[in-house]
Amino acid sequence: MNQIKTVVSIFLILVLGDLVAGLKDPVCGLVPAANGIGLRVCYALFPSFTYFSATNTCFKFNYGGCGGNANRFSTKEECEAKCKE
């Protein structure tokens, strides 16, 4: 049983590594539309775009102004140039 767990674990690591390595930029693999810090949510409204690697698409969202990550772009064009395959 432990051998199966080991094989499955190695397989998942390799598959996930391939997914991340296949992105144009590591930023594109970050959590999309991240907002807030823990349970605190910030309520500013900065129109932004974020990349969803699962659909190879940039979507508009309102960034609240705190937390988040680098998967946030000012324009759809900027998002697509950086991430879209």
N, CA, C and O atoms as a MOPAC input file, in Angstrom:
PM7 MOZYME 1SCF
protein

 N      0.82700 1    -1.19900 1     0.00000 1
 C      0.00000 1     0.00000 1     0.00000 1
 C      0.86900 1     1.26000 1     0.00000 1
 O      0.54500 1     2.23800 1    -0.67300 1
 N      1.97400 1     1.23700 1     0.75500 1
 C      2.86300 1     2.39400 1     0.78600 1
 C      3.50800 1     2.64400 1    -0.57100 1
 O      3.77800 1     3.78900 1    -0.93400 1
 N      3.75800 1     1.55700 1    -1.32900 1
 C      4.34900 1     1.72100 1    -2.65700 1
 C      3.39200 1     2.46600 1    -3.58200 1
 O      3.81300 1     3.29900 1    -4.38400 1
 N      2.11800 1     2.16400 1    -3.46600 1
 C      1.12100 1     2.84500 1    -4.29900 1
 C      1.07900 1     4.33000 1    -3.95600 1
 O      1.03700 1     5.17300 1    -4.85200 1
 N      1.08900 1     4.65300 1    -2.67300 1
 C      1.08100 1     6.05300 1    -2.24700 1
 C      2.31200 1     6.77700 1    -2.76700 1
 O      2.22600 1     7.92200 1    -3.20900 1
 N      3.45200 1     6.11200 1    -2.71300 1
 C      4.69600 1     6.71600 1    -3.19200 1
 C      4.62600 1     6.97500 1    -4.69000 1
 O      4.99500 1     8.05500 1    -5.15200 1
 N      4.15900 1     5.99800 1    -5.44500 1
 C      4.05500 1     6.14800 1    -6.90100 1
 C      3.08200 1     7.26900 1    -7.25500 1
 O      3.37000 1     8.08700 1    -8.12800 1
 N      1.94400 1     7.31200 1    -6.59000 1
 C      0.95000 1     8.35900 1    -6.84900 1
 C      1.52300 1     9.73000 1    -6.49000 1
 O      1.32800 1    10.69400 1    -7.23000 1
 N      2.21700 1     9.82300 1    -5.37600 1
 C      2.82000 1    11.09300 1    -4.95600 1
 C      3.83500 1    11.58300 1    -5.98200 1
 O      3.82900 1    12.75700 1    -6.35100 1
 N      4.69100 1    10.70300 1    -6.43700 1
 C      5.70100 1    11.08100 1    -7.43500 1
 C      5.02200 1    11.51900 1    -8.73200 1
 O      5.42500 1    12.50500 1    -9.34900 1
 N      3.99600 1    10.78300 1    -9.13700 1
 C      3.26100 1    11.13100 1   -10.35300 1
 C      2.66500 1    12.53400 1   -10.24600 1
 O      2.78700 1    13.33400 1   -11.17400 1
 N      2.02200 1    12.83400 1    -9.11400 1
 C      1.40700 1    14.15000 1    -8.93200 1
 C      2.44600 1    15.26200 1    -8.94700 1
 O      2.21300 1    16.32200 1    -9.52600 1
 N      3.57300 1    15.02900 1    -8.32200 1
 C      4.64500 1    16.03000 1    -8.31100 1
 C      5.12100 1    16.30000 1    -9.73500 1
 O      5.31400 1    17.45500 1   -10.11700 1
 N      5.31000 1    15.25200 1   -10.51200 1
 C      5.76700 1    15.42200 1   -11.89300 1
 C      4.73700 1    16.14200 1   -12.75100 1
 O      5.09000 1    17.01400 1   -13.54500 1
 N      3.47200 1    15.78400 1   -12.59900 1
 C      2.41400 1    16.42200 1   -13.38800 1
 C      2.29100 1    17.89400 1   -13.02200 1
 O      2.22500 1    18.74700 1   -13.90700 1
 N      2.25900 1    18.20200 1   -11.73600 1
 C      2.14400 1    19.59600 1   -11.30700 1
 C      3.36500 1    20.39600 1   -11.72300 1
 O      3.24500 1    21.55700 1   -12.11500 1
 N      4.52600 1    19.79100 1   -11.64100 1
 C      5.74800 1    20.45700 1   -12.08700 1
 C      5.69500 1    20.78700 1   -13.56300 1
 O      6.12700 1    21.86500 1   -13.97300 1
 N      5.17200 1    19.87600 1   -14.36700 1
 C      5.02300 1    20.12000 1   -15.80300 1
 C      4.05200 1    21.25700 1   -16.07100 1
 O      4.28800 1    22.07400 1   -16.96100 1
 N      2.96500 1    21.32000 1   -15.31400 1
 C      1.98400 1    22.38500 1   -15.50900 1
 C      2.59400 1    23.74600 1   -15.22900 1
 O      2.40200 1    24.68500 1   -16.00200 1
 N      3.32600 1    23.86100 1   -14.13500 1
 C      3.94300 1    25.13300 1   -13.76900 1
 C      5.06200 1    25.47400 1   -14.74200 1
 O      5.19200 1    26.62400 1   -15.16000 1
 N      5.87300 1    24.48200 1   -15.10500 1
 C      6.99200 1    24.71600 1   -16.01200 1
 C      6.50500 1    25.11800 1   -17.39800 1
 O      7.22900 1    25.79400 1   -18.12800 1
 N      5.29800 1    24.71800 1   -17.77500 1
 C      4.76600 1    25.02100 1   -19.08900 1
 C      4.21300 1    26.42700 1   -19.23100 1
 O      3.85400 1    26.82800 1   -20.33800 1
 N      4.13400 1    27.17900 1   -18.16200 1
 C      3.59300 1    28.53200 1   -18.22200 1
 C      4.62600 1    29.48800 1   -18.80300 1
 O      5.82900 1    29.28500 1   -18.64300 1
 N      4.15000 1    30.53200 1   -19.47900 1
 C      5.05300 1    31.53500 1   -20.04100 1
 C      5.83500 1    32.24800 1   -18.94300 1
 O      6.99400 1    32.61300 1   -19.13600 1
 N      5.20200 1    32.44300 1   -17.80200 1
 C      5.81700 1    33.15700 1   -16.68500 1
 C      5.28000 1    32.54800 1   -15.39200 1
 O      4.08800 1    32.25000 1   -15.31100 1
 N      6.12300 1    32.35500 1   -14.38300 1
 C      5.64300 1    31.76800 1   -13.12000 1
 C      4.49700 1    32.54900 1   -12.47800 1
 O      3.67600 1    31.96500 1   -11.77100 1
 N      4.43100 1    33.84800 1   -12.71200 1
 C      3.34600 1    34.68000 1   -12.17500 1
 C      1.99000 1    34.13800 1   -12.62400 1
 O      1.00500 1    34.21500 1   -11.88900 1
 N      1.95300 1    33.59300 1   -13.82900 1
 C      0.70000 1    33.11600 1   -14.41000 1
 C      0.14900 1    31.88500 1   -13.69000 1
 O     -1.01800 1    31.53800 1   -13.87100 1
 N      0.96500 1    31.23000 1   -12.88700 1
 C      0.52500 1    30.06000 1   -12.13900 1
 C      0.04700 1    30.37900 1   -10.73500 1
 O     -0.39800 1    29.48800 1   -10.01100 1
 N      0.13700 1    31.64800 1   -10.34500 1
 C     -0.32400 1    32.04000 1    -9.01000 1
 C     -1.84700 1    32.00900 1    -8.94300 1
 O     -2.52500 1    32.03300 1    -9.97000 1
 N     -2.37500 1    31.95500 1    -7.72400 1
 C     -3.82700 1    31.92800 1    -7.50900 1
 C     -4.45800 1    33.14000 1    -8.18700 1
 O     -4.04500 1    34.27100 1    -7.93100 1
 N     -5.45600 1    32.92100 1    -9.04900 1
 C     -6.09400 1    34.05800 1    -9.72600 1
 C     -7.02500 1    34.83500 1    -8.80700 1
 O     -7.62000 1    34.27700 1    -7.88400 1
 N     -7.14100 1    36.12700 1    -9.07400 1
 C     -8.06900 1    37.02300 1    -8.37600 1
 C     -7.89600 1    36.99100 1    -6.86100 1
 O     -8.86900 1    37.13100 1    -6.12000 1
 N     -6.65900 1    36.80600 1    -6.40100 1
 C     -6.40800 1    36.78400 1    -4.95900 1
 C     -6.66400 1    38.17500 1    -4.38400 1
 O     -6.29000 1    39.18300 1    -4.98300 1
 N     -7.30300 1    38.21700 1    -3.22200 1
 C     -7.69200 1    39.47900 1    -2.61800 1
 C     -7.79800 1    39.29700 1    -1.11200 1
 O     -8.23100 1    38.24400 1    -0.64400 1
 N     -7.41400 1    40.29900 1    -0.35800 1
 C     -7.55200 1    40.24100 1     1.09100 1
 C     -6.35400 1    39.59600 1     1.76300 1
 O     -5.47300 1    39.04100 1     1.10800 1
 N     -6.34300 1    39.68100 1     3.06800 1
 C     -5.27800 1    39.10500 1     3.88500 1
 C     -5.96100 1    38.25000 1     4.93500 1
 O     -6.52200 1    38.77800 1     5.89500 1
 N     -5.92400 1    36.94700 1     4.76800 1
 C     -6.59000 1    36.06300 1     5.71900 1
 C     -8.08400 1    36.31300 1     5.71400 1
 O     -8.72500 1    36.28300 1     4.66300 1
 N     -8.63700 1    36.56100 1     6.89000 1
 C    -10.07900 1    36.78700 1     6.99000 1
 C    -10.46100 1    38.23500 1     6.71500 1
 O    -11.63500 1    38.54500 1     6.51300 1
 N     -9.46500 1    39.12100 1     6.70700 1
 C     -9.74500 1    40.53400 1     6.45200 1
 C     -9.84300 1    40.77000 1     4.94800 1
 O     -8.96500 1    40.34900 1     4.19400 1
 N    -10.87800 1    41.42100 1     4.52100 1
 C    -11.05800 1    41.76100 1     3.11300 1
 C    -11.00200 1    43.27600 1     2.98300 1
 O    -11.59100 1    43.99900 1     3.78700 1
 N    -10.29700 1    43.74900 1     1.97600 1
 C    -10.19800 1    45.18700 1     1.75200 1
 C    -11.20800 1    45.59600 1     0.68900 1
 O    -11.49200 1    44.82900 1    -0.23200 1
 N    -11.74400 1    46.78900 1     0.81400 1
 C    -12.90000 1    47.17400 1     0.01600 1
 C    -12.64200 1    48.26000 1    -1.01700 1
 O    -13.58600 1    48.91700 1    -1.45800 1
 N    -11.40100 1    48.46700 1    -1.41200 1
 C    -11.14100 1    49.37400 1    -2.52800 1
 C    -11.64400 1    48.68500 1    -3.80000 1
 O    -11.89200 1    47.47900 1    -3.79600 1
 N    -11.79000 1    49.42100 1    -4.85000 1
 C    -12.23400 1    48.82600 1    -6.12000 1
 C    -11.27700 1    49.24000 1    -7.23100 1
 O    -11.48100 1    50.25200 1    -7.90200 1
 N    -10.23400 1    48.44100 1    -7.41300 1
 C     -9.28100 1    48.67800 1    -8.48500 1
 C     -9.58700 1    47.69400 1    -9.61000 1
 O     -9.30200 1    46.50400 1    -9.47500 1
 N    -10.16300 1    48.16300 1   -10.72000 1
 C    -10.41900 1    47.24400 1   -11.83200 1
 C     -9.10100 1    46.61600 1   -12.28700 1
 O     -8.14100 1    47.32500 1   -12.58800 1
 N     -9.06100 1    45.30900 1   -12.33300 1
 C     -7.83900 1    44.58100 1   -12.66500 1
 C     -8.18600 1    43.35700 1   -13.49100 1
 O     -9.35500 1    43.01200 1   -13.66000 1
 N     -7.15100 1    42.71000 1   -14.00000 1
 C     -7.31900 1    41.46300 1   -14.74000 1
 C     -6.41900 1    40.41000 1   -14.12400 1
 O     -5.34100 1    40.71900 1   -13.61700 1
 N     -6.86800 1    39.16500 1   -14.17200 1
 C     -6.11900 1    38.04800 1   -13.60800 1
 C     -6.16100 1    36.88500 1   -14.59200 1
 O     -7.11700 1    36.73600 1   -15.35300 1
 N     -5.12100 1    36.06900 1   -14.56800 1
 C     -5.01500 1    34.95600 1   -15.50900 1
 C     -5.42300 1    33.64900 1   -14.84800 1
 O     -4.95800 1    33.32900 1   -13.75400 1
 N     -6.30100 1    32.88700 1   -15.51800 1
 C     -6.70800 1    31.55100 1   -15.08300 1
 C     -6.02800 1    30.54600 1   -16.00300 1
 O     -6.39500 1    30.42300 1   -17.17200 1
 N     -5.04000 1    29.82700 1   -15.47900 1
 C     -4.28500 1    28.89200 1   -16.31500 1
 C     -5.14600 1    27.72800 1   -16.79700 1
 O     -4.89400 1    27.18800 1   -17.87400 1
 N     -6.14800 1    27.33400 1   -16.03000 1
 C     -6.99400 1    26.19600 1   -16.41300 1
 C     -7.76500 1    26.46600 1   -17.70100 1
 O     -8.05900 1    25.54200 1   -18.45900 1
 N     -8.09500 1    27.74500 1   -17.94900 1
 C     -8.85900 1    28.09200 1   -19.14900 1
 C     -8.05900 1    28.94000 1   -20.13300 1
 O     -8.56500 1    29.30200 1   -21.19600 1
 N     -6.79800 1    29.26100 1   -19.78200 1
 C     -5.93000 1    30.08900 1   -20.62500 1
 C     -6.62600 1    31.40300 1   -20.98700 1
 O     -6.61600 1    31.83700 1   -22.13900 1
 N     -7.23400 1    32.02700 1   -19.96000 1
 C     -8.02600 1    33.23400 1   -20.17400 1
 C     -7.73400 1    34.27100 1   -19.09700 1
 O     -7.46400 1    33.93300 1   -17.94500 1
 N     -7.79200 1    35.54200 1   -19.49300 1
 C     -7.68400 1    36.64800 1   -18.54300 1
 C     -9.08700 1    37.17400 1   -18.24800 1
 O     -9.86200 1    37.44400 1   -19.16600 1
 N     -9.40600 1    37.31600 1   -16.96500 1
 C    -10.72400 1    37.78000 1   -16.54200 1
 C    -10.59900 1    39.06800 1   -15.74800 1
 O     -9.60500 1    39.29800 1   -15.05800 1
 N    -11.62000 1    39.90100 1   -15.85500 1
 C    -11.67600 1    41.13500 1   -15.08000 1
 C    -12.16300 1    40.82300 1   -13.66800 1
 O    -13.04900 1    39.99000 1   -13.47600 1
 N    -11.57800 1    41.49900 1   -12.68600 1
 C    -12.05700 1    41.42100 1   -11.30800 1
 C    -11.71700 1    42.73500 1   -10.62700 1
 O    -10.89800 1    43.50400 1   -11.13100 1
 N    -12.33400 1    42.99600 1    -9.49300 1
 C    -12.04000 1    44.19600 1    -8.72000 1
 C    -11.12300 1    43.83500 1    -7.57300 1
 O    -11.50500 1    43.10500 1    -6.65900 1
 N     -9.90000 1    44.35800 1    -7.63200 1
 C     -8.92300 1    44.12700 1    -6.56900 1
 C     -9.25000 1    45.05200 1    -5.40600 1
 O     -9.45200 1    46.25100 1    -5.59600 1
 N     -9.30300 1    44.49100 1    -4.20200 1
 C     -9.69600 1    45.24800 1    -3.02000 1
 C     -8.62200 1    46.12900 1    -2.42700 1
 O     -8.92700 1    46.97500 1    -1.58600 1
 N     -7.36400 1    45.96400 1    -2.83700 1
 C     -6.31800 1    46.86500 1    -2.37900 1
 C     -5.35700 1    46.30100 1    -1.35800 1
 O     -4.40000 1    46.98400 1    -0.99500 1
 N     -5.56500 1    45.08400 1    -0.87600 1
 C     -4.60400 1    44.50300 1     0.06300 1
 C     -4.45200 1    43.01400 1    -0.22500 1
 O     -5.32200 1    42.38800 1    -0.82800 1
 N     -3.33800 1    42.47100 1     0.21700 1
 C     -3.08100 1    41.05800 1    -0.04400 1
 C     -2.90200 1    40.84000 1    -1.52700 1
 O     -2.33700 1    41.68200 1    -2.22400 1
 N     -3.37400 1    39.73100 1    -2.00200 1
 C     -3.25400 1    39.43700 1    -3.41600 1
 C     -1.87000 1    38.92800 1    -3.77700 1
 O     -1.07600 1    38.57800 1    -2.90300 1
 N     -1.59200 1    38.89200 1    -5.06100 1
 C     -0.29200 1    38.43800 1    -5.54100 1
 C     -0.01100 1    39.10600 1    -6.88300 1
 O     -0.74100 1    40.00300 1    -7.30500 1
 N      1.03100 1    38.67200 1    -7.53600 1
 C      1.45400 1    39.30900 1    -8.78900 1
 C      0.60500 1    38.90500 1    -9.99400 1
 O      0.80600 1    39.43300 1   -11.08700 1
 N     -0.34300 1    37.97400 1    -9.81300 1
 C     -1.24000 1    37.59700 1   -10.90900 1
 C     -2.37600 1    38.61900 1   -10.97400 1
 O     -3.55300 1    38.28200 1   -10.84100 1
 N     -1.98600 1    39.86700 1   -11.18200 1
 C     -2.93600 1    40.98200 1   -11.24400 1
 C     -2.35500 1    41.99000 1   -12.23100 1
 O     -1.21300 1    42.42800 1   -12.08900 1
 N     -3.14600 1    42.34500 1   -13.21800 1
 C     -2.67400 1    43.21500 1   -14.28700 1
 C     -3.63500 1    44.37800 1   -14.47100 1
 O     -4.82700 1    44.26200 1   -14.18600 1
 N     -3.10700 1    45.50000 1   -14.94800 1
 C     -3.92900 1    46.70100 1   -15.14600 1
 C     -4.85900 1    46.58200 1   -16.33800 1
 O     -5.96600 1    47.12200 1   -16.32100 1
 N     -4.41700 1    45.87500 1   -17.37700 1
 C     -5.23500 1    45.74400 1   -18.58500 1
 C     -5.29000 1    44.28500 1   -19.02900 1
 O     -4.43700 1    43.47600 1   -18.66600 1
 N     -6.30800 1    43.97100 1   -19.81800 1
 C     -6.43100 1    42.62700 1   -20.37100 1
 C     -5.26700 1    42.35500 1   -21.32800 1
 O     -4.74900 1    41.24000 1   -21.38600 1
 N     -4.86600 1    43.37800 1   -22.07000 1
 C     -3.76100 1    43.22800 1   -23.01200 1
 C     -2.46300 1    42.86000 1   -22.29400 1
 O     -1.71500 1    41.99700 1   -22.75300 1
 N     -2.20300 1    43.52100 1   -21.16300 1
 C     -1.00600 1    43.22300 1   -20.36800 1
 C     -1.05300 1    41.78100 1   -19.85200 1
 O     -0.05000 1    41.06900 1   -19.89800 1
 N     -2.20900 1    41.36300 1   -19.36800 1
 C     -2.39600 1    40.00300 1   -18.85700 1
 C     -2.15100 1    38.97700 1   -19.96300 1
 O     -1.42900 1    38.00000 1   -19.76400 1
 N     -2.75500 1    39.20500 1   -21.12100 1
 C     -2.61300 1    38.25300 1   -22.22400 1
 C     -1.18400 1    38.20200 1   -22.75200 1
 O     -0.69100 1    37.12900 1   -23.09900 1
 N     -0.51600 1    39.34900 1   -22.81700 1
 C      0.86600 1    39.37100 1   -23.30000 1
 C      1.78700 1    38.59100 1   -22.36400 1
 O      2.72600 1    37.93400 1   -22.81400 1
 N      1.51900 1    38.66600 1   -21.08000 1
 C      2.37400 1    38.00300 1   -20.09200 1
 C      2.06200 1    36.51600 1   -19.97600 1
 O      2.97300 1    35.71100 1   -19.78200 1
 N      0.78100 1    36.13500 1   -20.09100 1
 C      0.38900 1    34.77300 1   -19.71900 1
 C     -0.26600 1    33.92300 1   -20.80200 1
 O     -0.06500 1    32.70900 1   -20.82600 1
 N     -1.02700 1    34.51200 1   -21.67900 1
 C     -1.82300 1    33.69900 1   -22.60500 1
 C     -0.92900 1    32.89700 1   -23.53800 1
 O      0.02000 1    33.41700 1   -24.12400 1
 N     -1.26000 1    31.61200 1   -23.65900 1
 C     -0.48600 1    30.69900 1   -24.52200 1
 C     -0.93200 1    30.84500 1   -25.95200 1
 O     -0.40600 1    30.16700 1   -26.83500 1

